[in-house]
Amino acid sequence: MSLDGTVTSLSGFCVAKSDLRRWRWEEREVPVGDLAPGQVLLGVDKFAFTANNVTYARLGDQIAYWRFFPAPEGWGYIPVWGVGNVVCSRHPELHEGERLYGYFPMTTHLVLEPRALRGARCVDGAVHRQELPRTYNEYVLVDRDPGYDRAHEHEHLVLRPLFSLSFFGAEFLKEKRCFGAGQVIISSASSKTALGLAFLLAQERPEGVEIVGLTSPANTGFVQKRTGYDRVLSYQAISAIAAEPAVFVDIAGDGAVRAAVHRHLGEALKHSARVGFTHWDALACLETDLPGPAPQLFFTPDHILKRRQEWGAEVLAARLSKAWRGFLGYVKPWLVIEHTAGRAGMERVYQEVLDGRTPPEKAHVVSIAQRRAT
């Protein structure tokens, strides 16, 4: 595309910050001729949309997720993990057609200011993102990354952000020796994040530690068929958890479930981690009312930086890659990824995920543009 052209078809899916069930489409023009030196215009090819993205919206103000991609007052672009192609470049080292993986808004285009280009990685240098967590500002030039497997791109989009949380969560618990507890209790046990955590913990955990999954009655059968959990209970059976020292990893974010676990275990609960909000619209309870330790937010970017400093970037990448390959083998027999295109498809997927109607064996990749990406 020439620098004097104009992109007239930028479309963006915005949600109301105060009510995630309200959304609208934003339309605006992107004057390509106004790109500053060092900037590139990306066409957003496709992205995953999962309950993890709903968590970003749920914590949008608390952890500044809304600030990554500015939107009209009162509205927000939920960040997603996707891939985009360079449509136009004023950067001397990035060329049209190059493909980038990273953090995107749910729009058809995005302007980036790639900086700190080293090998296959760069960082968006946009001023408004400089005070935000660096790990969310990093992009991978996948055509230059020998470790990026294009054959598993959809799995990468859907699972890799979730698996990062699983990986660093497992490393945290192993480092802490599970806080001396004899059981790790994981809510939303059918979620991909929980399955990844259970998969990794089952491979290397302190001796005698049991992994207990909590899930809805409808998903109990699915979870019981997955390796990793030693025991699977429905939310209605929380009272059947052994009243022994335990760690609670709360991926559901359901206040009633969290309260039931805390009240059942009390001081036997050695650590309580808030990880996600798969039950994003469930009634919350005041955490000051809970017996046992106060729930602590597990923020993955902090743990990524910690491990980089301790292990070094190369060792971290190697360990993460090895664990990722194992997890791909784990999900291959049962995971179905549906690729949807177009506005109507985006709206349908959003509503389904928001309502919690996506079966645990299914996931979504979306292209807002009608053309399906290959």
C-alpha positions in Angstrom: 0.0 0.0 0.0 1.4 3.4 -0.8 2.0 6.0 1.9 -0.5 8.4 0.4 -3.4 5.9 0.5 -6.1 5.7 3.2 -7.5 2.8 5.0 -11.2 3.4 5.3 -12.4 0.1 6.7 -11.0 0.0 10.2 -13.6 -1.7 12.3 -13.4 -2.2 16.0 -15.5 -4.3 18.5 -16.0 -2.2 21.6 -17.6 -3.2 24.9 -19.1 -1.0 27.6 -16.7 -1.0 30.6 -19.7 -0.8 33.0 -21.7 -3.6 31.3 -19.8 -6.2 29.3 -23.1 -7.3 27.7 -23.3 -4.1 25.7 -21.1 -3.7 22.6 -20.9 -1.7 19.5 -18.8 -1.4 16.4 -16.4 1.6 16.0 -15.6 2.8 12.4 -12.8 5.2 11.5 -10.3 6.0 8.8 -6.6 5.5 9.2 -4.6 8.0 7.1 -1.7 5.9 6.0 0.2 9.0 5.0 0.2 10.2 8.6 2.3 7.2 9.7 5.4 8.6 11.5 8.9 7.3 10.8 9.4 4.0 12.6 5.6 3.1 12.7 3.9 0.2 10.9 0.3 -0.4 10.1 -0.8 -4.0 10.8 -3.8 -5.7 9.4 -5.1 -7.9 12.2 -5.5 -11.3 10.7 -7.0 -13.4 13.5 -7.1 -13.8 17.2 -8.3 -16.1 19.9 -11.2 -15.2 22.2 -11.5 -17.2 25.5 -12.6 -16.7 29.1 -9.1 -15.4 29.7 -10.0 -12.3 27.6 -13.1 -11.8 29.7 -10.8 -11.8 32.7 -8.9 -8.9 31.1 -12.1 -7.0 30.8 -13.2 -7.9 34.3 -9.9 -6.5 35.6 -9.7 -3.7 33.0 -9.4 -0.9 35.5 -7.6 -2.7 38.3 -4.7 -3.9 36.1 -5.0 -1.2 33.4 -6.0 -3.6 30.6 -8.2 -0.9 29.1 -5.2 1.4 28.7 -3.4 -0.7 26.0 -5.8 0.3 23.2 -7.6 3.6 23.8 -11.3 3.7 23.0 -14.1 6.3 23.2 -15.0 7.4 26.8 -16.8 4.6 28.7 -15.9 2.0 26.1 -13.0 -0.4 25.8 -11.2 -2.8 23.4 -10.7 -6.1 25.2 -7.1 -7.2 24.5 -6.6 -10.4 22.6 -3.7 -12.5 21.5 -3.4 -12.7 17.7 -1.4 -12.3 14.6 -1.3 -9.5 12.1 0.5 -8.7 8.8 2.4 -5.5 8.1 0.2 -3.6 5.6 2.4 -0.5 5.4 5.8 0.2 7.0 7.8 3.3 7.7 10.2 1.2 9.8 13.6 0.5 8.2 13.7 -3.1 9.4 10.1 -4.3 9.1 8.7 -4.9 5.7 5.2 -5.3 4.2 3.9 -8.8 4.5 5.8 -9.7 7.7 3.7 -11.4 10.3 3.7 -10.5 14.0 2.2 -12.3 17.0 1.2 -10.5 20.2 -1.4 -8.3 22.0 -4.1 -6.8 19.8 -7.4 -5.0 20.1 -10.4 -6.6 18.5 -10.1 -4.4 15.4 -9.1 -4.9 11.8 -6.0 -2.7 12.0 -3.4 -1.5 14.5 -0.6 1.1 14.3 2.6 0.0 16.1 5.9 1.7 16.8 8.3 -1.3 16.9 11.4 -0.6 19.0 14.2 -2.7 20.7 14.2 -5.1 17.7 16.4 -8.0 18.7 16.2 -11.2 16.6 12.6 -12.1 16.2 11.2 -9.8 19.0 10.3 -6.2 19.3 8.4 -3.9 21.7 5.7 -1.4 20.9 7.1 2.0 21.7 3.8 3.9 21.8 3.9 6.5 24.5 0.7 5.5 26.2 2.0 1.9 26.7 5.4 2.7 28.3 4.1 2.4 31.9 2.2 -0.8 31.2 3.6 -4.3 31.8 6.4 -4.9 29.2 5.4 -8.5 28.6 2.2 -7.3 27.0 4.0 -4.9 24.8 6.3 -7.5 23.2 5.7 -8.8 19.7 7.2 -11.8 17.9 8.1 -11.6 14.2 7.0 -15.1 13.5 8.7 -15.4 10.1 12.0 -14.8 11.8 11.4 -17.1 14.8 12.5 -20.7 14.1 10.6 -21.9 17.2 7.2 -20.7 15.9 5.2 -23.5 14.4 2.8 -22.2 11.8 1.2 -25.6 11.6 -0.1 -25.1 15.2 -0.9 -21.4 14.9 -4.5 -21.8 16.1 -3.4 -23.8 19.1 -0.7 -21.1 19.8 -3.4 -18.3 19.7 -5.8 -20.1 21.9 -3.6 -21.8 24.4 -0.2 -20.1 24.7 -1.3 -17.1 26.8 -3.3 -19.5 29.0 -0.5 -22.0 29.2 1.9 -19.2 30.3 -0.2 -18.7 33.3 -0.3 -22.4 33.9 3.4 -22.7 33.5 4.4 -19.9 35.8 1.7 -20.9 38.3 3.1 -24.4 38.5 6.6 -23.1 38.9 5.5 -20.8 41.7 3.8 -23.7 43.6 6.7 -26.0 43.1 9.1 -23.3 44.3 7.0 -22.8 47.4 6.7 -26.6 47.9 2.9 -26.0 47.7 3.2 -24.1 51.0 3.6 -27.4 52.8 0.1 -28.4 51.9 -1.0 -31.9 51.0 -3.6 -30.8 48.4 -3.9 -28.2 45.6 -7.5 -27.4 44.9 -8.2 -25.8 41.5 -11.5 -24.2 40.6 -12.9 -24.0 37.0 -11.1 -27.4 36.5 -12.4 -27.8 33.0 -10.8 -24.5 31.8 -7.7 -24.7 29.6 -5.7 -22.8 32.2 -6.6 -25.2 35.0 -6.0 -28.2 32.8 -2.5 -26.9 31.9 -1.8 -26.3 35.6 -2.9 -29.7 36.6 -1.0 -31.3 33.7 2.3 -29.6 34.8 1.9 -30.2 38.5 1.2 -33.8 38.0 4.6 -34.2 36.3 6.6 -32.7 39.1 5.1 -32.0 42.5 6.1 -32.5 46.2 5.6 -36.1 47.2 2.1 -36.8 48.6 0.4 -33.7 47.1 -3.0 -34.4 45.7 -4.5 -32.3 42.8 -8.2 -31.7 43.3 -10.3 -30.2 40.5 -13.6 -28.3 41.2 -16.0 -28.0 38.3 -19.7 -27.7 37.5 -21.7 -31.0 37.4 -22.1 -30.7 33.6 -18.3 -30.7 33.2 -17.4 -33.4 35.8 -17.3 -36.2 33.3 -15.1 -34.3 30.9 -12.6 -33.4 33.6 -12.5 -36.9 35.0 -11.3 -38.2 31.6 -8.4 -35.7 31.5 -5.1 -36.8 33.2 -3.6 -34.5 35.8 -6.3 -34.4 38.5 -6.2 -37.0 41.3 -9.8 -36.2 42.3 -12.6 -34.3 40.7 -15.5 -32.8 42.7 -18.5 -30.7 41.7 -19.0 -27.3 43.3 -21.8 -28.8 45.3 -19.4 -31.2 46.9 -16.9 -28.8 48.4 -17.7 -30.2 51.8 -16.1 -33.5 50.7 -12.7 -31.8 50.4 -10.4 -33.2 53.2 -10.1 -30.8 56.0 -6.3 -30.9 55.7 -3.6 -28.3 54.7 -4.4 -27.0 51.2 -3.6 -24.5 48.6 -6.6 -23.0 46.6 -6.0 -21.8 43.1 -9.1 -19.8 42.1 -9.5 -19.7 38.4 -13.3 -19.4 38.5 -13.4 -16.1 40.3 -16.8 -17.1 41.7 -17.3 -15.4 45.1 -19.6 -18.0 46.3 -17.2 -20.9 45.5 -14.3 -19.0 47.0 -16.2 -18.4 50.2 -17.3 -22.0 50.4 -13.7 -23.2 50.1 -12.4 -20.7 52.7 -15.2 -21.5 55.1 -14.8 -25.2 54.8 -11.0 -25.3 55.2 -10.5 -22.2 57.4 -7.0 -22.1 58.8 -6.1 -25.4 57.0 -5.9 -23.2 53.9 -2.2 -22.3 53.5 -2.4 -20.1 50.4 -5.3 -18.7 48.3 -4.5 -17.5 44.8 -6.8 -15.4 42.6 -6.0 -16.3 39.0 -9.0 -15.8 36.8 -12.6 -15.0 36.4 -14.1 -17.7 34.2 -17.3 -17.2 36.3 -16.9 -13.4 35.7 -20.5 -12.5 36.5 -20.8 -14.6 39.7 -21.7 -12.8 42.9 -18.5 -11.6 44.7 -18.1 -11.6 48.4 -16.1 -9.3 50.6 -12.7 -10.9 51.1 -12.4 -9.5 54.5 -15.2 -11.9 55.5 -13.3 -15.0 54.5 -11.5 -17.2 57.1 -8.0 -18.3 56.4 -5.4 -16.3 54.3 -6.5 -13.4 52.2 -6.7 -14.3 48.5 -3.6 -13.0 46.6 -3.7 -12.0 43.0 -1.4 -14.0 40.8 -0.2 -11.6 38.1 1.7 -13.6 35.4 3.9 -10.7 34.0 5.5 -10.3 37.4 6.4 -14.0 37.5 7.7 -13.9 33.9 10.1 -11.1 34.8 11.2 -12.9 37.9 12.1 -16.1 36.0 13.9 -14.2 33.3 16.1 -12.6 35.9 16.7 -15.9 37.8 17.1 -18.3 34.9 18.0 -16.0 32.0 16.0 -15.6 28.8 17.4 -18.6 27.0 16.8 -21.1 29.8 13.3 -19.7 30.4 12.5 -20.0 26.6 13.9 -23.6 26.5 11.9 -24.7 29.6 8.7 -23.1 28.4 9.1 -24.6 25.0 9.6 -28.1 26.3 6.5 -27.8 28.6 4.5 -26.3 25.7 5.3 -29.3 23.4 4.1 -31.7 26.1 0.9 -29.8 26.5 0.2 -29.7 22.8 0.4 -33.5 22.9 -2.0 -33.6 25.8 -4.7 -31.5 24.1 -4.4 -32.9 20.6 -6.8 -35.9 21.1 -9.7 -33.7 22.3 -9.4 -30.0 21.6 -11.5 -28.6 18.7 -10.8 -25.0 17.5 -13.4 -23.3 15.5 -12.4 -20.4 13.2 -15.1 -17.8 12.7 -15.0 -14.8 10.3 -17.1 -11.6 10.1 -18.9 -9.3 12.4 -21.8 -11.5 13.1 -19.4 -14.3 13.9 -17.5 -12.1 16.3 -20.7 -11.1 18.1 -21.8 -14.7 18.4 -18.5 -15.9 19.8 -18.3 -13.0 22.2 -21.8 -13.8 23.5 -21.1 -17.5 23.8 -17.8 -17.0 25.8 -19.4 -14.3 28.0 -22.2 -16.6 28.8 -19.9 -19.5 29.6 -21.5 -21.7 27.0 -18.3 -22.8 25.2 -17.8 -26.5 26.0 -14.4 -27.3 27.6 -13.2 -29.2 24.5 -13.9 -26.3 22.2 -12.1 -22.9 21.6 -12.5 -20.0 19.2 -10.3 -18.2 16.7 -11.9 -15.1 15.1 -11.1 -13.0 12.0 -13.3 -9.9 11.9 -12.7 -9.5 8.2 -14.8 -11.8 6.1 -11.8 -13.3 4.4 -10.7 -16.3 6.2 -7.0 -16.4 7.0 -4.9 -19.4 6.1 
